Amino acid sequence: MYMGLTKATWIWIHSKAGILMTILVIIHFILHWKWIVCTTKNFFRKEQCELEKAD
C-alpha cells in the first residue's frame, strides 16, 4: 500500500491516465493538423506555406 491505495488501484490509475493522455494527444494532433502539414512542407521545400490567422 502506498498513500492508502493498493497496487491494483495504482495499476488501474496508471492505465486510465495512459488512455486519457493518448486521447488528448490525438485530439491535439487533430486540432493542429494544418500546422503539422504546413511545417513539414516548409521543412522540405523553399516555398513558405502560410496558415490562416484567426482574428
NUROKE-521422 format. One line per 10 residues: their letters; for each residue x, z, y of N, C-alpha, C, O, CB. Coordinates in pm, 1 decimal, padded with zeros to 6 digits. Atoms other than C-alpha are relative to their C-alpha. Glycine has a CB too. Layout:
% NUROKE-521422
A) X/Z/Y/X/Z/Y/X/Z/Y/X/Z/Y/X/Z/Y ~ ... .
//
This chain:
% NUROKE-521422
MYMGLTKATW) 00083.8/00000.0/-00118.7/00000.0/00000.0/00000.0/00088.0/00000.0/00124.6/00187.8/00071.6/00132.6/-00095.2/00121.7/00000.1 ~ -00069.0/00004.9/-00128.8/00118.7/-00083.9/00346.6/-00107.0/-00001.5/00107.2/-00195.9/-00086.6/00105.6/00095.0/-00125.3/00011.5 ~ 00098.0/-00014.5/-00107.4/-00078.6/00021.7/00653.2/-00141.8/00013.1/-00056.4/-00237.7/-00034.4/00004.5/00008.0/-00119.7/00096.0 ~ 00130.2/-00025.3/00060.1/-00363.2/00122.8/00423.2/-00061.6/-00118.4/-00072.5/-00176.5/-00111.1/-00116.2/-00092.8/00045.0/00104.0 ~ 00052.4/00119.5/00066.6/-00402.6/-00224.2/00270.7/00077.6/-00025.5/-00128.7/00198.9/-00005.7/-00134.9/00008.0/-00123.6/00093.6 ~ -00064.2/00027.8/00128.4/-00332.5/-00321.3/-00087.6/00071.3/-00135.3/00004.7/00053.0/-00214.1/00097.5/-00104.0/00002.3/-00114.6 ~ -00070.7/00127.6/00009.1/-00110.0/-00608.2/-00193.0/-00098.6/-00116.1/-00008.6/-00076.7/-00221.0/00052.0/00093.8/-00001.0/-00121.6 ~ 00100.9/00105.9/00013.8/-00417.0/-00811.9/-00289.7/-00062.8/-00032.6/00135.2/-00089.4/-00149.1/00164.8/-00109.6/00042.0/-00100.5 ~ 00057.3/00022.5/-00132.9/-00560.5/-00765.5/00060.0/00097.8/-00076.4/00087.9/00058.2/-00167.4/00160.7/-00037.8/00133.7/00066.3 ~ -00101.0/00071.0/-00079.4/-00233.9/-00876.4/00220.7/00012.1/-00145.3/-00044.4/00029.7/-00234.0/00039.1/00136.4/00069.9/-00011.5 .
IWIHSKAGIL) -00005.0/00137.9/00050.6/-00226.1/-01184.8/-00003.2/-00120.2/-00078.1/00051.9/-00106.3/-00193.7/00091.9/00003.0/-00002.2/-00155.7 ~ 00121.4/00064.6/-00050.9/-00585.6/-01265.2/00099.3/00015.5/-00031.2/00149.0/-00016.7/-00141.7/00192.8/-00124.0/00090.2/-00023.6 ~ -00021.0/00021.6/-00143.9/-00499.8/-01220.8/00470.2/00099.8/-00113.7/00022.1/00078.3/-00199.3/00107.8/00050.6/00130.0/00068.4 ~ -00103.0/00102.5/-00012.3/-00189.1/-01437.9/00428.4/-00056.7/-00138.3/-00031.2/-00027.5/-00234.8/00039.4/00117.7/00031.2/-00093.0 ~ 00060.4/00128.6/00037.8/-00386.1/-01714.5/00255.2/-00096.2/-00049.8/00106.9/-00091.0/-00166.8/00145.2/-00073.5/00012.9/-00133.7 ~ 00097.9/00040.1/-00101.8/-00667.4/-01717.5/00512.3/00069.0/-00035.6/00131.4/00027.0/-00129.2/00199.5/-00102.5/00112.3/00023.2 ~ -00074.5/00031.9/-00122.3/-00418.9/-01711.9/00802.6/00067.8/-00136.0/-00012.7/00071.8/-00212.3/00083.8/00104.9/00109.3/00030.0 ~ -00062.3/00130.6/00023.6/-00235.9/-02009.0/00649.4/-00099.4/-00113.8/00010.1/-00069.0/-00218.1/00067.9/00065.9/-00002.6/-00135.7 ~ 00104.9/00102.2/-00008.1/-00559.1/-02205.7/00611.5/-00042.8/-00019.2/00144.9/-00057.9/-00132.6/00190.5/-00121.8/00038.9/-00087.5 ~ 00040.0/00007.4/-00140.4/-00661.7/-02122.3/00969.9/00105.1/-00073.0/00083.4/00071.0/-00157.6/00166.0/-00023.4/00140.8/00056.2 .
MTILVIIHFI) -00106.7/00066.3/-00075.5/-00323.3/-02229.6/01107.8/00005.2/-00149.3/-00031.8/00028.1/-00230.5/00057.8/00135.7/00065.0/-00030.6 ~ 00001.9/00141.3/00037.9/-00340.7/-02557.1/00912.6/-00113.2/-00073.3/00070.6/-00093.7/-00183.9/00121.0/-00014.2/-00014.9/-00152.1 ~ 00114.0/00060.3/-00068.9/-00685.9/-02630.1/01056.1/00029.3/-00015.5/00148.6/-00001.5/-00119.3/00207.2/-00126.7/00084.7/-00020.6 ~ -00032.3/00007.0/-00142.7/-00565.0/-02550.4/01409.1/00104.3/-00107.8/00030.3/00095.2/-00175.1/00133.0/00050.4/00135.4/00048.6 ~ -00100.8/00105.0/-00019.1/-00262.3/-02780.1/01371.5/-00064.8/-00137.6/-00011.0/-00032.2/-00227.2/00066.9/00114.4/00014.0/-00103.6 ~ 00069.9/00128.4/00014.7/-00487.0/-03064.2/01251.6/-00082.9/-00029.4/00124.1/-00081.4/-00142.1/00173.7/-00090.3/00000.5/-00125.4 ~ 00078.5/00018.0/-00123.0/-00720.7/-03012.4/01549.7/00091.7/-00034.4/00116.6/00059.2/-00121.0/00197.7/-00081.8/00127.4/00032.2 ~ -00097.1/00026.2/-00106.2/-00418.4/-03006.2/01781.2/00048.6/-00144.6/-00005.8/00055.9/-00211.7/00097.1/00119.2/00096.6/-00010.9 ~ -00043.4/00139.3/00015.6/-00293.1/-03338.3/01640.2/-00110.0/-00097.6/00038.3/-00083.0/-00198.8/00103.1/00044.1/-00026.0/-00143.6 ~ 00111.8/00088.1/-00034.8/-00638.4/-03495.3/01674.4/-00016.7/-00007.0/00151.6/-00035.2/-00115.4/00206.9/-00130.8/00049.1/-00066.2 .
LHWKWIVCTT) 00019.4/-00003.7/-00145.2/-00668.2/-03384.5/02038.2/00112.4/-00069.2/00076.9/00090.3/-00120.5/00186.6/-00011.6/00143.4/00046.3 ~ -00115.6/00055.7/-00069.9/-00320.4/-03510.9/02128.0/00052.0/-00127.8/-00064.6/00166.9/-00165.1/-00041.5/00110.6/00102.1/00005.3 ~ -00044.8/00117.3/00074.4/-00305.5/-03824.2/01908.4/00049.9/-00111.0/00091.5/00151.0/-00174.3/00061.1/-00112.4/-00052.1/-00086.6 ~ -00043.3/00105.9/-00091.6/-00281.5/-04066.4/02204.1/00140.4/00029.3/00052.8/00222.4/-00061.9/00063.3/-00099.4/-00014.4/00117.5 ~ -00132.2/-00037.4/-00049.1/00019.4/-03875.4/02338.8/00104.8/-00021.2/-00109.1/00213.9/-00070.9/-00081.0/00000.7/00146.7/00047.9 ~ -00094.2/00017.0/00111.1/00186.9/-03876.8/01995.6/00033.7/-00147.6/-00018.7/00150.7/-00183.1/-00032.6/-00058.3/00058.5/-00130.7 ~ -00020.9/00144.0/00017.4/00139.3/-04254.8/01958.9/00079.4/-00056.2/00117.0/00174.0/-00132.3/00096.7/-00135.0/-00073.9/-00013.4 ~ -00067.3/00051.1/-00119.2/00248.9/-04325.7/02316.5/00146.8/00043.1/00002.6/00234.3/-00038.2/00032.2/-00071.9/00048.6/00126.9 ~ -00137.3/-00050.2/00000.3/00560.1/-04108.2/02288.7/00082.6/-00068.2/-00108.4/00199.7/-00099.3/-00086.2/00001.4/00151.9/-00020.3 ~ -00070.5/00069.0/00108.0/00654.7/-04268.8/01956.8/00032.5/-00143.4/00040.0/00143.1/-00191.4/00014.9/-00083.8/00001.4/-00128.9 .
KNFFRKEQCE) -00024.9/00136.8/-00046.5/00616.0/-04618.0/02105.7/00110.1/-00001.6/00105.3/00197.0/-00088.7/00101.9/-00128.9/-00062.3/00056.9 ~ -00102.2/-00006.7/-00104.2/00826.3/-04518.8/02408.2/00138.6/00025.7/-00058.8/00238.9/-00020.5/-00004.4/-00034.8/00109.1/00101.0 ~ -00127.4/-00032.0/00062.9/01097.7/-04389.7/02179.0/00065.6/-00124.0/-00059.3/00188.2/-00135.0/-00059.8/-00019.6/00105.3/-00108.0 ~ -00053.2/00116.2/00069.4/01135.6/-04723.8/02000.1/00005.0/-00127.7/00082.7/00056.1/-00228.6/00034.2/-00080.0/-00024.6/-00120.4 ~ -00010.0/00119.5/-00083.2/01100.0/-04970.8/02287.9/00021.7/00037.7/00145.4/00006.8/00153.6/00184.3/-00125.6/-00086.2/-00013.9 ~ -00032.0/-00025.2/-00140.1/01189.4/-05008.2/02652.9/-00124.2/00010.5/00087.8/-00122.4/00076.8/00191.5/00089.8/-00109.0/00052.2 ~ 00123.2/-00005.3/-00079.0/00834.3/-05058.3/02777.8/-00054.7/00142.3/00001.2/-00044.6/00216.0/-00096.8/-00105.7/-00098.2/-00056.2 ~ 00057.6/-00133.0/-00010.6/00664.6/-04747.6/02902.0/-00149.8/-00004.5/-00027.5/-00222.1/-00085.9/00030.0/00027.2/00059.4/00138.4 ~ 00142.0/-00015.5/00028.9/00329.0/-04652.0/02761.0/-00051.5/00110.9/00091.1/00008.4/00218.1/00098.9/-00025.8/00032.9/-00152.8 ~ 00051.6/-00101.5/-00090.9/00115.6/-04465.4/03011.3/-00132.7/00053.2/-00050.5/-00217.5/-00021.8/-00099.0/-00015.7/-00056.6/00141.4 .
LEKAD) 00123.7/-00064.6/00040.1/-00156.7/-04219.8/02932.8/-00092.9/00010.6/00119.5/-00048.2/00019.9/00233.8/00027.4/00138.8/-00060.0 ~ 00097.6/-00019.0/-00106.3/-00477.0/-04191.7/03131.3/00004.5/00145.9/00042.7/00008.9/00236.1/-00040.9/-00143.6/-00040.9/-00046.2 ~ -00002.7/-00137.1/-00049.2/-00470.9/-03886.7/03353.0/-00141.3/00045.6/00031.5/-00217.5/-00025.1/00097.5/00090.1/00012.2/00124.7 ~ 00133.0/-00055.1/-00027.3/-00779.1/-03668.5/03364.4/00002.4/00064.9/00137.7/00088.5/00147.9/00167.2/-00042.9/00103.2/-00110.0 ~ 00007.0/-00058.9/-00134.2/-00878.1/-03583.0/03719.0/-00099.0/00112.5/00004.4/-00118.1/00173.9/00109.3/-00036.9/-00104.6/00103.4 .
//
